[in-house]
Amino acid sequence: MRRFYPVTGLIIALFIALMRHALGVYREEMMHSLVTLAGSFVNAFLCWMLVQYVMQRARPEGYGWKGVWAVTGCVAMSVLLFYVTQDVSEVQQRIEYAPRGMLVLHFLLVTRGIVIGGFLYFIAYLLRMSAQSQQSRLENERLKQENLQARLSLLQEQVSPHFLFNSLGTLRSMTHETAPREFIQKLAEVYRYLLNNRMADLVELQAELDFTRAYLHILKERFEDALFIDVRVDASWYTRKLPPATLQLLIENTVKHNVVDAEMPLRICISTEAEGWLVVSNSIRRRNVIRNSLGTGLSNIRERYRILADRDIVVHETMEKFEVKVPLLTGRS
């Protein structure tokens, strides 16, 4: 969100105009009028807005170059206002008063623009740093609150997952048929992965793929021939990392928003691309009514990437295909 601080600019402009007026009277260079005071005020305020505009722009990136552009703009503004108001009688008197004519006036205008521009840029820089610091503190407080809430939820739910995991092991030992035993085994692997990585920020891609294959086995038992999965991940990316359960959320999002039946099979492809991108794409078979979301999905993944690596995911959709790209990271878990 852009903030130009117009009220602050008006106060600073008034201060600069009054100070210039007072210095002129003190030195008794010439009689200063309300027209001069108004001209100084307008010049300072327009320079302030120009400095704020340069400060808010994405380019140039460095604050040093922003300062150069801002001061240069203030110099140009000072000269421009002089030529706009040169027909005013008092300005004409100043031109006649200057001992060396227009050359001295131009030097004074450039000097005034540099001084005013530098002063205004310094104030704008301090305001921007203060705003960013305040925003950072607010963001840290928000993350602390969310972390505390998440830890509380984990403590409240700690008994239930372990009880379910142990119950699955008991149920598997009681079952002798191959298919049910394999289904229970994969379900146990899913819960084991979620329990082991519930506090991790990042996991290796290979571990995420092993978990995803167990999760996909459960989905295949549910949808059978209505769901086709194609995993084509280059092994060279196995040591890269991503937030845990990212693939599971993307696959869940795909199943939630599309029709899955034998007449209209849903095809999901998991692959890697150059520059370290993991791609999950699917054919589009839109549901007429979308089931209620549990608060997970693309927004969850996007927010985690923003917090952990200041990166974003890429979403691309056509008439026939929906595709999500997530970056593979090199950070520590």
HUSULWO-V269751 format. One line per field, one symbol per residue. ss: DSSP state (~ for helix, > for strand, _ for the rest). Layout:
# HUSULWO-V269751
ss: ???
This chain:
# HUSULWO-V269751
ss: _____~~~~~~~~~~~~~~~~~~~~~~______~~~~~~~~~~~~~~~~~~~~~~~______~~~~~~~~~~~~~~~~~~~~~~____~~~~~~~~~____~~~~~~~~~~~~~~~~~~~~~~~~~~~~~~~~~~~~~~~~~~~~~~~~~~~~~~~~~~~~~~~~~~~~~~~~~___~~~~~~~~~~~~~~~~~~~______>>~~~~~~~~~~~~~~~~~~~~~~>>>>>>__~~~___>>___~~~~~~~~~~~~>_______>>>>>>>>___>>>>>>>__>___________~~~~~~~~~~~~____>>>>___>>>>>>>_>____
